[in-house]
Amino acid sequence: MRTRAVHAGRDDLADLGVHAVPLDLSTTYPSRDSRDEARRIDVFATGAVDPGTPIYGRISNPTVERFEEALAELEGFDQAVAFASGMAAVSACLLACVAKGKPHVVAVRPVYGSTDHVLSSGLLGTEVTWASPESLAAALRPETGLVFVETPANPTLREVDIAALAEACGEVPLLVDNTFATPVLQQPGRHGAGLVLHSATKFLGGHGDVMGGVVACGAEEAARLRQIRFATGGILHPLAAYLLLRGLSTLPLRVAAASATAAELVTRLRAHPRVRAVHYPALGGPLVAFEIDGDPHAVIGSVRLATPAVSLGSVDTLIQHPASISHRIVGEEDRHDAGITDQLLRMSVGLEDVEDLWNDLEQALKTSWRAC
Ligand SMILES: *Cc1c(COP(=O)(O)O)cnc(C)c1O
């Protein structure tokens, strides 16, 4: 994984005589041969990829294609399609269901707050049935276009058995949002998922300075997603693709280091008298969710090293209160049913020294029980 994370999408650079990934910012590509342009437009209209020069920035971009190639390889798929954000990727997958005439989606809670919202509201013309892994097979209908799951899930870190779920799906494609695990810890495609989605904004970028989304899948699904991306315009900026490729190079190292620190913090949190429950995936990883006896808002207000902010997957540790921020948009009852209690805090562990993080957490926890 480490080798391919550094080289995937970049294997041709030495032969090109360049070291850094070429960043192509062109919005349009001049050509004196409009007959050939016509032929290539016809190819692109089907969602296929033409190996020739690009035509227009909303159709394709060479730097973005490098990122897509790299991510597809790391997730073990033939292709990947990159978007302007994780939610642009989610939306394209839902629009693909509608376009296929299969607008029914079965989903397992919890999922990311905005994903929950776009599914619950039916904003894009889909209809959702919320199911448990056990009731999933019974929820499928002839017009079911997709089964949607996150594992480990945002924000409770609840895990599902991807292989068992894929089997229960039968012919219906299973989409796994793999943002939390990253391909370093889990490659859902190897367990039967047909589509693997990332908010690239999180671990793939890894430095809190780039937004993006990506779906790894087979050639047929990729063609449909490219058609939708061309029509709706939710493309990844080439500079974002450049930064995401840079992020991929260190992804395995960042995930390994942050996971080791997270595991140590989990041990200490479990032994803390004011911590009611600690949720940590069997898979490991840099994310920790924990419920405290005291006031969670006081913890957010008192951390001095950890960054009190929504989002995750950055080099610095981020902590947030899901009921107030990431899952605020989900109704209170649905939130509680999904295990997102008001006492729950979600922490994305970064690359700081573990002792510094623990000192910060401990003093913040002290203020939280003084506050109640
Ligand atoms: C953040 C997130 C998203 C949405 O991604 P954006 O890049 O913010 O649009 C989707 N799924 C999960 C699990 C996330 O954490």
The ligand as a MOL file (V3000), in Angstrom:
LIG
                    3D

  0  0  0     0  0            999 V3000
M  V30 BEGIN CTAB
M  V30 COUNTS 15 15 0 0 0
M  V30 BEGIN ATOM
M  V30 1 C -17.6760 14.7550 5.3780 0
M  V30 2 C -18.3500 13.5270 4.9490 0
M  V30 3 C -19.1240 13.5020 3.7770 0
M  V30 4 C -19.3610 14.7370 2.9380 0
M  V30 5 O -18.1750 15.2030 2.3670 0
M  V30 6 P -17.9110 16.7380 1.9670 0
M  V30 7 O -16.5740 16.6700 1.3310 0
M  V30 8 O -17.9700 17.5420 3.2260 0
M  V30 9 O -18.9890 17.1360 1.0260 0
M  V30 10 C -19.6750 12.2920 3.4010 0
M  V30 11 N -19.4960 11.1770 4.1230 0
M  V30 12 C -18.7690 11.1650 5.2700 0
M  V30 13 C -18.6180 9.9040 6.0450 0
M  V30 14 C -18.1760 12.3410 5.7210 0
M  V30 15 O -17.4700 12.3390 6.8620 0
M  V30 END ATOM
M  V30 BEGIN BOND
M  V30 1 1 1 2
M  V30 2 1 2 3
M  V30 3 2 2 14
M  V30 4 1 3 4
M  V30 5 2 3 10
M  V30 6 1 4 5
M  V30 7 1 5 6
M  V30 8 2 6 7
M  V30 9 1 6 8
M  V30 10 1 6 9
M  V30 11 1 10 11
M  V30 12 2 11 12
M  V30 13 1 12 13
M  V30 14 1 12 14
M  V30 15 1 14 15
M  V30 END BOND
M  V30 END CTAB
M  END
